[in-house]
Amino acid sequence: MRSRLRELREARGWSQSDLGERLQVSRQTVNAIETGKYDPSLPLAFRIARLFGKRIETIFQYEDDA
């Protein structure tokens, strides 16, 4: 899955720690989502979408390996 999380976070001038605090997750979790090493749970994806005022589909795009 590809994520626009880093782009959205940087546009707000937030560090990974800042975003983690707002989402109640660790900085490491934010980093893992941004680097594609971790796909967020559905509840976390909804929290991210609400925080940025965007739809989940505009933040996370499924990448088909085929």
PDBQT receptor file of N, H, CA, C and O in Angstrom, charges set to zero:
ATOM      1  N   MET A   1       0.843  -1.164   0.000  1.00  0.00    +0.000 N 
ATOM      2  CA  MET A   1       0.000   0.000   0.000  1.00  0.00    +0.000 C 
ATOM      3  C   MET A   1       0.898   1.239   0.000  1.00  0.00    +0.000 C 
ATOM      4  O   MET A   1       1.900   1.300   0.712  1.00  0.00    +0.000 OA
ATOM      5  N   ARG A   2       0.523   2.200  -0.795  1.00  0.00    +0.000 N 
ATOM      6  H   ARG A   2      -0.291   2.151  -1.374  1.00  0.00    +0.000 HD
ATOM      7  CA  ARG A   2       1.246   3.462  -0.840  1.00  0.00    +0.000 C 
ATOM      8  C   ARG A   2       0.513   4.491   0.010  1.00  0.00    +0.000 C 
ATOM      9  O   ARG A   2      -0.716   4.503   0.074  1.00  0.00    +0.000 OA
ATOM     10  N   SER A   3       1.281   5.345   0.655  1.00  0.00    +0.000 N 
ATOM     11  H   SER A   3       2.280   5.336   0.602  1.00  0.00    +0.000 HD
ATOM     12  CA  SER A   3       0.701   6.307   1.588  1.00  0.00    +0.000 C 
ATOM     13  C   SER A   3       1.160   7.728   1.263  1.00  0.00    +0.000 C 
ATOM     14  O   SER A   3       2.306   7.952   0.874  1.00  0.00    +0.000 OA
ATOM     15  N   ARG A   4       0.248   8.674   1.428  1.00  0.00    +0.000 N 
ATOM     16  H   ARG A   4      -0.683   8.491   1.744  1.00  0.00    +0.000 HD
ATOM     17  CA  ARG A   4       0.578  10.097   1.292  1.00  0.00    +0.000 C 
ATOM     18  C   ARG A   4       0.781  10.737   2.656  1.00  0.00    +0.000 C 
ATOM     19  O   ARG A   4       0.794  11.963   2.773  1.00  0.00    +0.000 OA
ATOM     20  N   LEU A   5       0.939   9.917   3.684  1.00  0.00    +0.000 N 
ATOM     21  H   LEU A   5       0.929   8.921   3.588  1.00  0.00    +0.000 HD
ATOM     22  CA  LEU A   5       1.003  10.419   5.044  1.00  0.00    +0.000 C 
ATOM     23  C   LEU A   5       2.158  11.399   5.235  1.00  0.00    +0.000 C 
ATOM     24  O   LEU A   5       1.969  12.460   5.831  1.00  0.00    +0.000 OA
ATOM     25  N   ARG A   6       3.329  11.070   4.751  1.00  0.00    +0.000 N 
ATOM     26  H   ARG A   6       3.483  10.208   4.267  1.00  0.00    +0.000 HD
ATOM     27  CA  ARG A   6       4.484  11.968   4.917  1.00  0.00    +0.000 C 
ATOM     28  C   ARG A   6       4.203  13.330   4.282  1.00  0.00    +0.000 C 
ATOM     29  O   ARG A   6       4.455  14.371   4.889  1.00  0.00    +0.000 OA
ATOM     30  N   GLU A   7       3.690  13.311   3.081  1.00  0.00    +0.000 N 
ATOM     31  H   GLU A   7       3.486  12.466   2.588  1.00  0.00    +0.000 HD
ATOM     32  CA  GLU A   7       3.361  14.559   2.373  1.00  0.00    +0.000 C 
ATOM     33  C   GLU A   7       2.371  15.409   3.169  1.00  0.00    +0.000 C 
ATOM     34  O   GLU A   7       2.561  16.617   3.314  1.00  0.00    +0.000 OA
ATOM     35  N   LEU A   8       1.328  14.785   3.679  1.00  0.00    +0.000 N 
ATOM     36  H   LEU A   8       1.174  13.804   3.562  1.00  0.00    +0.000 HD
ATOM     37  CA  LEU A   8       0.316  15.517   4.448  1.00  0.00    +0.000 C 
ATOM     38  C   LEU A   8       0.881  16.029   5.765  1.00  0.00    +0.000 C 
ATOM     39  O   LEU A   8       0.600  17.155   6.176  1.00  0.00    +0.000 OA
ATOM     40  N   ARG A   9       1.674  15.202   6.417  1.00  0.00    +0.000 N 
ATOM     41  H   ARG A   9       1.902  14.287   6.083  1.00  0.00    +0.000 HD
ATOM     42  CA  ARG A   9       2.286  15.598   7.693  1.00  0.00    +0.000 C 
ATOM     43  C   ARG A   9       3.231  16.776   7.498  1.00  0.00    +0.000 C 
ATOM     44  O   ARG A   9       3.174  17.748   8.252  1.00  0.00    +0.000 OA
ATOM     45  N   GLU A  10       4.097  16.698   6.496  1.00  0.00    +0.000 N 
ATOM     46  H   GLU A  10       4.143  15.909   5.884  1.00  0.00    +0.000 HD
ATOM     47  CA  GLU A  10       5.063  17.770   6.250  1.00  0.00    +0.000 C 
ATOM     48  C   GLU A  10       4.381  19.069   5.839  1.00  0.00    +0.000 C 
ATOM     49  O   GLU A  10       4.865  20.153   6.166  1.00  0.00    +0.000 OA
ATOM     50  N   ALA A  11       3.250  18.969   5.120  1.00  0.00    +0.000 N 
ATOM     51  H   ALA A  11       2.856  18.089   4.855  1.00  0.00    +0.000 HD
ATOM     52  CA  ALA A  11       2.509  20.167   4.719  1.00  0.00    +0.000 C 
ATOM     53  C   ALA A  11       1.992  20.930   5.943  1.00  0.00    +0.000 C 
ATOM     54  O   ALA A  11       1.809  22.146   5.889  1.00  0.00    +0.000 OA
ATOM     55  N   ARG A  12       1.763  20.221   7.029  1.00  0.00    +0.000 N 
ATOM     56  H   ARG A  12       1.912  19.234   7.073  1.00  0.00    +0.000 HD
ATOM     57  CA  ARG A  12       1.306  20.861   8.272  1.00  0.00    +0.000 C 
ATOM     58  C   ARG A  12       2.462  21.274   9.172  1.00  0.00    +0.000 C 
ATOM     59  O   ARG A  12       2.255  21.908  10.206  1.00  0.00    +0.000 OA
ATOM     60  N   GLY A  13       3.679  20.913   8.778  1.00  0.00    +0.000 N 
ATOM     61  H   GLY A  13       3.848  20.398   7.938  1.00  0.00    +0.000 HD
ATOM     62  CA  GLY A  13       4.844  21.270   9.584  1.00  0.00    +0.000 C 
ATOM     63  C   GLY A  13       4.999  20.429  10.832  1.00  0.00    +0.000 C 
ATOM     64  O   GLY A  13       5.632  20.857  11.797  1.00  0.00    +0.000 OA
ATOM     65  N   TRP A  14       4.425  19.229  10.821  1.00  0.00    +0.000 N 
ATOM     66  H   TRP A  14       3.911  18.882  10.036  1.00  0.00    +0.000 HD
ATOM     67  CA  TRP A  14       4.482  18.341  11.976  1.00  0.00    +0.000 C 
ATOM     68  C   TRP A  14       5.636  17.370  11.850  1.00  0.00    +0.000 C 
ATOM     69  O   TRP A  14       5.959  16.916  10.753  1.00  0.00    +0.000 OA
ATOM     70  N   SER A  15       6.255  17.055  12.968  1.00  0.00    +0.000 N 
ATOM     71  H   SER A  15       5.992  17.424  13.860  1.00  0.00    +0.000 HD
ATOM     72  CA  SER A  15       7.249  15.981  13.003  1.00  0.00    +0.000 C 
ATOM     73  C   SER A  15       6.495  14.652  13.116  1.00  0.00    +0.000 C 
ATOM     74  O   SER A  15       5.286  14.626  13.347  1.00  0.00    +0.000 OA
ATOM     75  N   GLN A  16       7.226  13.562  12.951  1.00  0.00    +0.000 N 
ATOM     76  H   GLN A  16       8.208  13.582  12.764  1.00  0.00    +0.000 HD
ATOM     77  CA  GLN A  16       6.599  12.258  13.140  1.00  0.00    +0.000 C 
ATOM     78  C   GLN A  16       6.098  12.114  14.582  1.00  0.00    +0.000 C 
ATOM     79  O   GLN A  16       5.049  11.518  14.826  1.00  0.00    +0.000 OA
ATOM     80  N   SER A  17       6.852  12.661  15.522  1.00  0.00    +0.000 N 
ATOM     81  H   SER A  17       7.704  13.146  15.323  1.00  0.00    +0.000 HD
ATOM     82  CA  SER A  17       6.422  12.612  16.924  1.00  0.00    +0.000 C 
ATOM     83  C   SER A  17       5.140  13.401  17.141  1.00  0.00    +0.000 C 
ATOM     84  O   SER A  17       4.244  12.953  17.856  1.00  0.00    +0.000 OA
ATOM     85  N   ASP A  18       5.051  14.587  16.520  1.00  0.00    +0.000 N 
ATOM     86  H   ASP A  18       5.779  14.952  15.940  1.00  0.00    +0.000 HD
ATOM     87  CA  ASP A  18       3.833  15.403  16.625  1.00  0.00    +0.000 C 
ATOM     88  C   ASP A  18       2.628  14.613  16.131  1.00  0.00    +0.000 C 
ATOM     89  O   ASP A  18       1.591  14.564  16.794  1.00  0.00    +0.000 OA
ATOM     90  N   LEU A  19       2.771  14.004  14.974  1.00  0.00    +0.000 N 
ATOM     91  H   LEU A  19       3.613  14.043  14.435  1.00  0.00    +0.000 HD
ATOM     92  CA  LEU A  19       1.660  13.244  14.399  1.00  0.00    +0.000 C 
ATOM     93  C   LEU A  19       1.322  12.044  15.279  1.00  0.00    +0.000 C 
ATOM     94  O   LEU A  19       0.149  11.748  15.509  1.00  0.00    +0.000 OA
ATOM     95  N   GLY A  20       2.337  11.363  15.765  1.00  0.00    +0.000 N 
ATOM     96  H   GLY A  20       3.289  11.603  15.579  1.00  0.00    +0.000 HD
ATOM     97  CA  GLY A  20       2.109  10.228  16.649  1.00  0.00    +0.000 C 
ATOM     98  C   GLY A  20       1.300  10.613  17.876  1.00  0.00    +0.000 C 
ATOM     99  O   GLY A  20       0.387   9.892  18.277  1.00  0.00    +0.000 OA
ATOM    100  N   GLU A  21       1.636  11.748  18.470  1.00  0.00    +0.000 N 
ATOM    101  H   GLU A  21       2.378  12.334  18.144  1.00  0.00    +0.000 HD
ATOM    102  CA  GLU A  21       0.887  12.219  19.638  1.00  0.00    +0.000 C 
ATOM    103  C   GLU A  21      -0.572  12.479  19.284  1.00  0.00    +0.000 C 
ATOM    104  O   GLU A  21      -1.472  12.114  20.040  1.00  0.00    +0.000 OA
ATOM    105  N   ARG A  22      -0.804  13.106  18.145  1.00  0.00    +0.000 N 
ATOM    106  H   ARG A  22      -0.073  13.402  17.531  1.00  0.00    +0.000 HD
ATOM    107  CA  ARG A  22      -2.179  13.412  17.733  1.00  0.00    +0.000 C 
ATOM    108  C   ARG A  22      -2.979  12.134  17.465  1.00  0.00    +0.000 C 
ATOM    109  O   ARG A  22      -4.191  12.099  17.679  1.00  0.00    +0.000 OA
ATOM    110  N   LEU A  23      -2.298  11.090  16.997  1.00  0.00    +0.000 N 
ATOM    111  H   LEU A  23      -1.313  11.118  16.822  1.00  0.00    +0.000 HD
ATOM    112  CA  LEU A  23      -2.972   9.830  16.673  1.00  0.00    +0.000 C 
ATOM    113  C   LEU A  23      -2.913   8.816  17.810  1.00  0.00    +0.000 C 
ATOM    114  O   LEU A  23      -3.518   7.747  17.730  1.00  0.00    +0.000 OA
ATOM    115  N   GLN A  24      -2.182   9.158  18.866  1.00  0.00    +0.000 N 
ATOM    116  H   GLN A  24      -1.690  10.027  18.930  1.00  0.00    +0.000 HD
ATOM    117  CA  GLN A  24      -1.991   8.269  20.004  1.00  0.00    +0.000 C 
ATOM    118  C   GLN A  24      -1.281   6.976  19.609  1.00  0.00    +0.000 C 
ATOM    119  O   GLN A  24      -1.648   5.883  20.039  1.00  0.00    +0.000 OA
ATOM    120  N   VAL A  25      -0.244   7.139  18.768  1.00  0.00    +0.000 N 
ATOM    121  H   VAL A  25       0.055   8.027  18.418  1.00  0.00    +0.000 HD
ATOM    122  CA  VAL A  25       0.643   6.038  18.392  1.00  0.00    +0.000 C 
ATOM    123  C   VAL A  25       2.080   6.538  18.535  1.00  0.00    +0.000 C 
ATOM    124  O   VAL A  25       2.308   7.732  18.734  1.00  0.00    +0.000 OA
ATOM    125  N   SER A  26       3.028   5.643  18.434  1.00  0.00    +0.000 N 
ATOM    126  H   SER A  26       2.843   4.674  18.273  1.00  0.00    +0.000 HD
ATOM    127  CA  SER A  26       4.433   6.031  18.568  1.00  0.00    +0.000 C 
ATOM    128  C   SER A  26       4.973   6.667  17.290  1.00  0.00    +0.000 C 
ATOM    129  O   SER A  26       4.403   6.510  16.210  1.00  0.00    +0.000 OA
ATOM    130  N   ARG A  27       6.071   7.380  17.433  1.00  0.00    +0.000 N 
ATOM    131  H   ARG A  27       6.535   7.507  18.310  1.00  0.00    +0.000 HD
ATOM    132  CA  ARG A  27       6.767   7.934  16.273  1.00  0.00    +0.000 C 
ATOM    133  C   ARG A  27       7.191   6.807  15.347  1.00  0.00    +0.000 C 
ATOM    134  O   ARG A  27       7.164   6.960  14.126  1.00  0.00    +0.000 OA
ATOM    135  N   GLN A  28       7.584   5.667  15.926  1.00  0.00    +0.000 N 
ATOM    136  H   GLN A  28       7.606   5.543  16.918  1.00  0.00    +0.000 HD
ATOM    137  CA  GLN A  28       8.011   4.530  15.124  1.00  0.00    +0.000 C 
ATOM    138  C   GLN A  28       6.874   3.988  14.260  1.00  0.00    +0.000 C 
ATOM    139  O   GLN A  28       7.101   3.547  13.134  1.00  0.00    +0.000 OA
ATOM    140  N   THR A  29       5.659   4.022  14.785  1.00  0.00    +0.000 N 
ATOM    141  H   THR A  29       5.474   4.380  15.700  1.00  0.00    +0.000 HD
ATOM    142  CA  THR A  29       4.501   3.585  13.996  1.00  0.00    +0.000 C 
ATOM    143  C   THR A  29       4.276   4.520  12.821  1.00  0.00    +0.000 C 
ATOM    144  O   THR A  29       4.013   4.069  11.706  1.00  0.00    +0.000 OA
ATOM    145  N   VAL A  30       4.378   5.820  13.064  1.00  0.00    +0.000 N 
ATOM    146  H   VAL A  30       4.591   6.186  13.970  1.00  0.00    +0.000 HD
ATOM    147  CA  VAL A  30       4.231   6.802  11.975  1.00  0.00    +0.000 C 
ATOM    148  C   VAL A  30       5.300   6.555  10.921  1.00  0.00    +0.000 C 
ATOM    149  O   VAL A  30       5.008   6.550   9.725  1.00  0.00    +0.000 OA
ATOM    150  N   ASN A  31       6.529   6.351  11.358  1.00  0.00    +0.000 N 
ATOM    151  H   ASN A  31       6.767   6.354  12.329  1.00  0.00    +0.000 HD
ATOM    152  CA  ASN A  31       7.622   6.101  10.419  1.00  0.00    +0.000 C 
ATOM    153  C   ASN A  31       7.365   4.833   9.614  1.00  0.00    +0.000 C 
ATOM    154  O   ASN A  31       7.577   4.821   8.402  1.00  0.00    +0.000 OA
ATOM    155  N   ALA A  32       6.914   3.774  10.262  1.00  0.00    +0.000 N 
ATOM    156  H   ALA A  32       6.741   3.783  11.247  1.00  0.00    +0.000 HD
ATOM    157  CA  ALA A  32       6.664   2.515   9.564  1.00  0.00    +0.000 C 
ATOM    158  C   ALA A  32       5.549   2.656   8.525  1.00  0.00    +0.000 C 
ATOM    159  O   ALA A  32       5.634   2.066   7.448  1.00  0.00    +0.000 OA
ATOM    160  N   ILE A  33       4.515   3.425   8.833  1.00  0.00    +0.000 N 
ATOM    161  H   ILE A  33       4.446   3.905   9.708  1.00  0.00    +0.000 HD
ATOM    162  CA  ILE A  33       3.443   3.658   7.862  1.00  0.00    +0.000 C 
ATOM    163  C   ILE A  33       3.986   4.463   6.683  1.00  0.00    +0.000 C 
ATOM    164  O   ILE A  33       3.711   4.141   5.527  1.00  0.00    +0.000 OA
ATOM    165  N   GLU A  34       4.751   5.502   6.977  1.00  0.00    +0.000 N 
ATOM    166  H   GLU A  34       4.975   5.764   7.916  1.00  0.00    +0.000 HD
ATOM    167  CA  GLU A  34       5.279   6.361   5.908  1.00  0.00    +0.000 C 
ATOM    168  C   GLU A  34       6.236   5.618   4.982  1.00  0.00    +0.000 C 
ATOM    169  O   GLU A  34       6.294   5.912   3.788  1.00  0.00    +0.000 OA
ATOM    170  N   THR A  35       6.980   4.669   5.516  1.00  0.00    +0.000 N 
ATOM    171  H   THR A  35       6.933   4.431   6.486  1.00  0.00    +0.000 HD
ATOM    172  CA  THR A  35       7.955   3.945   4.695  1.00  0.00    +0.000 C 
ATOM    173  C   THR A  35       7.387   2.661   4.086  1.00  0.00    +0.000 C 
ATOM    174  O   THR A  35       8.096   1.928   3.396  1.00  0.00    +0.000 OA
ATOM    175  N   GLY A  36       6.108   2.393   4.345  1.00  0.00    +0.000 N 
ATOM    176  H   GLY A  36       5.532   2.988   4.905  1.00  0.00    +0.000 HD
ATOM    177  CA  GLY A  36       5.463   1.234   3.754  1.00  0.00    +0.000 C 
ATOM    178  C   GLY A  36       5.772  -0.080   4.441  1.00  0.00    +0.000 C 
ATOM    179  O   GLY A  36       5.499  -1.146   3.890  1.00  0.00    +0.000 OA
ATOM    180  N   LYS A  37       6.340  -0.020   5.637  1.00  0.00    +0.000 N 
ATOM    181  H   LYS A  37       6.562   0.846   6.085  1.00  0.00    +0.000 HD
ATOM    182  CA  LYS A  37       6.670  -1.239   6.366  1.00  0.00    +0.000 C 
ATOM    183  C   LYS A  37       5.505  -1.733   7.223  1.00  0.00    +0.000 C 
ATOM    184  O   LYS A  37       5.547  -2.843   7.754  1.00  0.00    +0.000 OA
ATOM    185  N   TYR A  38       4.482  -0.918   7.354  1.00  0.00    +0.000 N 
ATOM    186  H   TYR A  38       4.448  -0.016   6.923  1.00  0.00    +0.000 HD
ATOM    187  CA  TYR A  38       3.335  -1.258   8.198  1.00  0.00    +0.000 C 
ATOM    188  C   TYR A  38       2.087  -0.644   7.600  1.00  0.00    +0.000 C 
ATOM    189  O   TYR A  38       2.066   0.542   7.272  1.00  0.00    +0.000 OA
ATOM    190  N   ASP A  39       1.046  -1.451   7.455  1.00  0.00    +0.000 N 
ATOM    191  H   ASP A  39       1.063  -2.415   7.721  1.00  0.00    +0.000 HD
ATOM    192  CA  ASP A  39      -0.255  -0.947   7.018  1.00  0.00    +0.000 C 
ATOM    193  C   ASP A  39      -1.096  -0.700   8.268  1.00  0.00    +0.000 C 
ATOM    194  O   ASP A  39      -1.227  -1.590   9.108  1.00  0.00    +0.000 OA
ATOM    195  N   PRO A  40      -1.664   0.493   8.401  1.00  0.00    +0.000 N 
ATOM    196  CA  PRO A  40      -2.425   0.799   9.614  1.00  0.00    +0.000 C 
ATOM    197  C   PRO A  40      -3.703  -0.036   9.699  1.00  0.00    +0.000 C 
ATOM    198  O   PRO A  40      -4.262  -0.456   8.686  1.00  0.00    +0.000 OA
ATOM    199  N   SER A  41      -4.142  -0.260  10.921  1.00  0.00    +0.000 N 
ATOM    200  H   SER A  41      -3.688   0.081  11.744  1.00  0.00    +0.000 HD
ATOM    201  CA  SER A  41      -5.437  -0.914  11.115  1.00  0.00    +0.000 C 
ATOM    202  C   SER A  41      -6.518   0.010  10.567  1.00  0.00    +0.000 C 
ATOM    203  O   SER A  41      -6.281   1.198  10.353  1.00  0.00    +0.000 OA
ATOM    204  N   LEU A  42      -7.684  -0.535  10.346  1.00  0.00    +0.000 N 
ATOM    205  H   LEU A  42      -7.877  -1.501  10.519  1.00  0.00    +0.000 HD
ATOM    206  CA  LEU A  42      -8.788   0.280   9.841  1.00  0.00    +0.000 C 
ATOM    207  C   LEU A  42      -9.152   1.414  10.804  1.00  0.00    +0.000 C 
ATOM    208  O   LEU A  42      -9.350   2.542  10.354  1.00  0.00    +0.000 OA
ATOM    209  N   PRO A  43      -9.248   1.154  12.118  1.00  0.00    +0.000 N 
ATOM    210  CA  PRO A  43      -9.539   2.269  13.027  1.00  0.00    +0.000 C 
ATOM    211  C   PRO A  43      -8.472   3.371  12.973  1.00  0.00    +0.000 C 
ATOM    212  O   PRO A  43      -8.804   4.555  13.028  1.00  0.00    +0.000 OA
ATOM    213  N   LEU A  44      -7.205   2.989  12.865  1.00  0.00    +0.000 N 
ATOM    214  H   LEU A  44      -6.935   2.027  12.821  1.00  0.00    +0.000 HD
ATOM    215  CA  LEU A  44      -6.141   3.997  12.764  1.00  0.00    +0.000 C 
ATOM    216  C   LEU A  44      -6.230   4.748  11.444  1.00  0.00    +0.000 C 
ATOM    217  O   LEU A  44      -6.026   5.961  11.410  1.00  0.00    +0.000 OA
ATOM    218  N   ALA A  45      -6.528   4.050  10.369  1.00  0.00    +0.000 N 
ATOM    219  H   ALA A  45      -6.693   3.065  10.398  1.00  0.00    +0.000 HD
ATOM    220  CA  ALA A  45      -6.683   4.716   9.067  1.00  0.00    +0.000 C 
ATOM    221  C   ALA A  45      -7.815   5.743   9.122  1.00  0.00    +0.000 C 
ATOM    222  O   ALA A  45      -7.694   6.828   8.553  1.00  0.00    +0.000 OA
ATOM    223  N   PHE A  46      -8.914   5.407   9.802  1.00  0.00    +0.000 N 
ATOM    224  H   PHE A  46      -9.013   4.525  10.263  1.00  0.00    +0.000 HD
ATOM    225  CA  PHE A  46     -10.012   6.364   9.957  1.00  0.00    +0.000 C 
ATOM    226  C   PHE A  46      -9.578   7.576  10.781  1.00  0.00    +0.000 C 
ATOM    227  O   PHE A  46      -9.943   8.706  10.456  1.00  0.00    +0.000 OA
ATOM    228  N   ARG A  47      -8.799   7.351  11.850  1.00  0.00    +0.000 N 
ATOM    229  H   ARG A  47      -8.503   6.433  12.114  1.00  0.00    +0.000 HD
ATOM    230  CA  ARG A  47      -8.315   8.480  12.660  1.00  0.00    +0.000 C 
ATOM    231  C   ARG A  47      -7.417   9.390  11.835  1.00  0.00    +0.000 C 
ATOM    232  O   ARG A  47      -7.503  10.614  11.939  1.00  0.00    +0.000 OA
ATOM    233  N   ILE A  48      -6.559   8.798  11.020  1.00  0.00    +0.000 N 
ATOM    234  H   ILE A  48      -6.489   7.804  10.936  1.00  0.00    +0.000 HD
ATOM    235  CA  ILE A  48      -5.673   9.586  10.159  1.00  0.00    +0.000 C 
ATOM    236  C   ILE A  48      -6.504  10.410   9.181  1.00  0.00    +0.000 C 
ATOM    237  O   ILE A  48      -6.263  11.606   9.012  1.00  0.00    +0.000 OA
ATOM    238  N   ALA A  49      -7.471   9.779   8.545  1.00  0.00    +0.000 N 
ATOM    239  H   ALA A  49      -7.666   8.808   8.683  1.00  0.00    +0.000 HD
ATOM    240  CA  ALA A  49      -8.318  10.476   7.575  1.00  0.00    +0.000 C 
ATOM    241  C   ALA A  49      -9.068  11.635   8.228  1.00  0.00    +0.000 C 
ATOM    242  O   ALA A  49      -9.138  12.726   7.663  1.00  0.00    +0.000 OA
ATOM    243  N   ARG A  50      -9.622  11.405   9.404  1.00  0.00    +0.000 N 
ATOM    244  H   ARG A  50      -9.565  10.519   9.864  1.00  0.00    +0.000 HD
ATOM    245  CA  ARG A  50     -10.345  12.483  10.110  1.00  0.00    +0.000 C 
ATOM    246  C   ARG A  50      -9.411  13.623  10.476  1.00  0.00    +0.000 C 
ATOM    247  O   ARG A  50      -9.767  14.794  10.336  1.00  0.00    +0.000 OA
ATOM    248  N   LEU A  51      -8.226  13.285  10.941  1.00  0.00    +0.000 N 
ATOM    249  H   LEU A  51      -7.938  12.334  11.054  1.00  0.00    +0.000 HD
ATOM    250  CA  LEU A  51      -7.267  14.312  11.347  1.00  0.00    +0.000 C 
ATOM    251  C   LEU A  51      -6.923  15.241  10.190  1.00  0.00    +0.000 C 
ATOM    252  O   LEU A  51      -6.808  16.452  10.378  1.00  0.00    +0.000 OA
ATOM    253  N   PHE A  52      -6.759  14.686   9.009  1.00  0.00    +0.000 N 
ATOM    254  H   PHE A  52      -6.853  13.703   8.856  1.00  0.00    +0.000 HD
ATOM    255  CA  PHE A  52      -6.386  15.490   7.843  1.00  0.00    +0.000 C 
ATOM    256  C   PHE A  52      -7.588  15.960   7.028  1.00  0.00    +0.000 C 
ATOM    257  O   PHE A  52      -7.425  16.696   6.055  1.00  0.00    +0.000 OA
ATOM    258  N   GLY A  53      -8.781  15.547   7.412  1.00  0.00    +0.000 N 
ATOM    259  H   GLY A  53      -8.914  14.949   8.203  1.00  0.00    +0.000 HD
ATOM    260  CA  GLY A  53      -9.983  15.969   6.688  1.00  0.00    +0.000 C 
ATOM    261  C   GLY A  53     -10.034  15.422   5.276  1.00  0.00    +0.000 C 
ATOM    262  O   GLY A  53     -10.491  16.095   4.352  1.00  0.00    +0.000 OA
ATOM    263  N   LYS A  54      -9.560  14.192   5.118  1.00  0.00    +0.000 N 
ATOM    264  H   LYS A  54      -9.189  13.646   5.869  1.00  0.00    +0.000 HD
ATOM    265  CA  LYS A  54      -9.517  13.557   3.792  1.00  0.00    +0.000 C 
ATOM    266  C   LYS A  54     -10.167  12.187   3.874  1.00  0.00    +0.000 C 
ATOM    267  O   LYS A  54     -10.395  11.649   4.958  1.00  0.00    +0.000 OA
ATOM    268  N   ARG A  55     -10.460  11.635   2.704  1.00  0.00    +0.000 N 
ATOM    269  H   ARG A  55     -10.276  12.071   1.824  1.00  0.00    +0.000 HD
ATOM    270  CA  ARG A  55     -10.966  10.267   2.638  1.00  0.00    +0.000 C 
ATOM    271  C   ARG A  55      -9.787   9.310   2.737  1.00  0.00    +0.000 C 
ATOM    272  O   ARG A  55      -8.677   9.625   2.309  1.00  0.00    +0.000 OA
ATOM    273  N   ILE A  56     -10.039   8.152   3.300  1.00  0.00    +0.000 N 
ATOM    274  H   ILE A  56     -10.941   7.896   3.649  1.00  0.00    +0.000 HD
ATOM    275  CA  ILE A  56      -8.982   7.141   3.418  1.00  0.00    +0.000 C 
ATOM    276  C   ILE A  56      -8.356   6.854   2.056  1.00  0.00    +0.000 C 
ATOM    277  O   ILE A  56      -7.140   6.698   1.951  1.00  0.00    +0.000 OA
ATOM    278  N   GLU A  57      -9.177   6.786   1.021  1.00  0.00    +0.000 N 
ATOM    279  H   GLU A  57     -10.165   6.914   1.106  1.00  0.00    +0.000 HD
ATOM    280  CA  GLU A  57      -8.682   6.444  -0.320  1.00  0.00    +0.000 C 
ATOM    281  C   GLU A  57      -7.731   7.493  -0.888  1.00  0.00    +0.000 C 
ATOM    282  O   GLU A  57      -6.927   7.184  -1.767  1.00  0.00    +0.000 OA
ATOM    283  N   THR A  58      -7.813   8.728  -0.396  1.00  0.00    +0.000 N 
ATOM    284  H   THR A  58      -8.467   8.979   0.319  1.00  0.00    +0.000 HD
ATOM    285  CA  THR A  58      -6.892   9.757  -0.894  1.00  0.00    +0.000 C 
ATOM    286  C   THR A  58      -5.563   9.727  -0.150  1.00  0.00    +0.000 C 
ATOM    287  O   THR A  58      -4.574  10.288  -0.619  1.00  0.00    +0.000 OA
ATOM    288  N   ILE A  59      -5.538   9.076   1.003  1.00  0.00    +0.000 N 
ATOM    289  H   ILE A  59      -6.342   8.620   1.384  1.00  0.00    +0.000 HD
ATOM    290  CA  ILE A  59      -4.304   8.981   1.780  1.00  0.00    +0.000 C 
ATOM    291  C   ILE A  59      -3.582   7.673   1.491  1.00  0.00    +0.000 C 
ATOM    292  O   ILE A  59      -2.356   7.648   1.376  1.00  0.00    +0.000 OA
ATOM    293  N   PHE A  60      -4.341   6.586   1.375  1.00  0.00    +0.000 N 
ATOM    294  H   PHE A  60      -5.336   6.606   1.468  1.00  0.00    +0.000 HD
ATOM    295  CA  PHE A  60      -3.760   5.266   1.155  1.00  0.00    +0.000 C 
ATOM    296  C   PHE A  60      -4.262   4.693  -0.163  1.00  0.00    +0.000 C 
ATOM    297  O   PHE A  60      -5.465   4.609  -0.407  1.00  0.00    +0.000 OA
ATOM    298  N   GLN A  61      -3.317   4.302  -1.001  1.00  0.00    +0.000 N 
ATOM    299  H   GLN A  61      -2.339   4.370  -0.803  1.00  0.00    +0.000 HD
ATOM    300  CA  GLN A  61      -3.673   3.677  -2.288  1.00  0.00    +0.000 C 
ATOM    301  C   GLN A  61      -3.112   2.269  -2.329  1.00  0.00    +0.000 C 
ATOM    302  O   GLN A  61      -1.930   2.046  -2.067  1.00  0.00    +0.000 OA
ATOM    303  N   TYR A  62      -3.973   1.327  -2.660  1.00  0.00    +0.000 N 
ATOM    304  H   TYR A  62      -4.933   1.507  -2.872  1.00  0.00    +0.000 HD
ATOM    305  CA  TYR A  62      -3.562  -0.063  -2.791  1.00  0.00    +0.000 C 
ATOM    306  C   TYR A  62      -2.725  -0.217  -4.046  1.00  0.00    +0.000 C 
ATOM    307  O   TYR A  62      -3.107   0.260  -5.115  1.00  0.00    +0.000 OA
ATOM    308  N   GLU A  63      -1.599  -0.874  -3.923  1.00  0.00    +0.000 N 
ATOM    309  H   GLU A  63      -1.289  -1.261  -3.054  1.00  0.00    +0.000 HD
ATOM    310  CA  GLU A  63      -0.733  -1.133  -5.072  1.00  0.00    +0.000 C 
ATOM    311  C   GLU A  63      -0.837  -2.603  -5.418  1.00  0.00    +0.000 C 
ATOM    312  O   GLU A  63      -0.419  -3.464  -4.642  1.00  0.00    +0.000 OA
ATOM    313  N   ASP A  64      -1.393  -2.889  -6.577  1.00  0.00    +0.000 N 
ATOM    314  H   ASP A  64      -1.732  -2.191  -7.207  1.00  0.00    +0.000 HD
ATOM    315  CA  ASP A  64      -1.531  -4.258  -7.034  1.00  0.00    +0.000 C 
ATOM    316  C   ASP A  64      -0.201  -4.748  -7.581  1.00  0.00    +0.000 C 
ATOM    317  O   ASP A  64       0.398  -4.099  -8.439  1.00  0.00    +0.000 OA
ATOM    318  N   ASP A  65       0.258  -5.876  -7.094  1.00  0.00    +0.000 N 
ATOM    319  H   ASP A  65      -0.229  -6.403  -6.397  1.00  0.00    +0.000 HD
ATOM    320  CA  ASP A  65       1.546  -6.416  -7.530  1.00  0.00    +0.000 C 
ATOM    321  C   ASP A  65       1.477  -7.016  -8.941  1.00  0.00    +0.000 C 
ATOM    322  O   ASP A  65       2.512  -7.242  -9.568  1.00  0.00    +0.000 OA
ATOM    323  N   ALA A  66       0.291  -7.267  -9.427  1.00  0.00    +0.000 N 
ATOM    324  H   ALA A  66      -0.550  -7.083  -8.918  1.00  0.00    +0.000 HD
ATOM    325  CA  ALA A  66       0.145  -7.910 -10.734  1.00  0.00    +0.000 C 
ATOM    326  C   ALA A  66       0.493  -6.987 -11.870  1.00  0.00    +0.000 C 
ATOM    327  O   ALA A  66       0.420  -7.384 -13.033  1.00  0.00    +0.000 OA
TER     328      ALA A  66
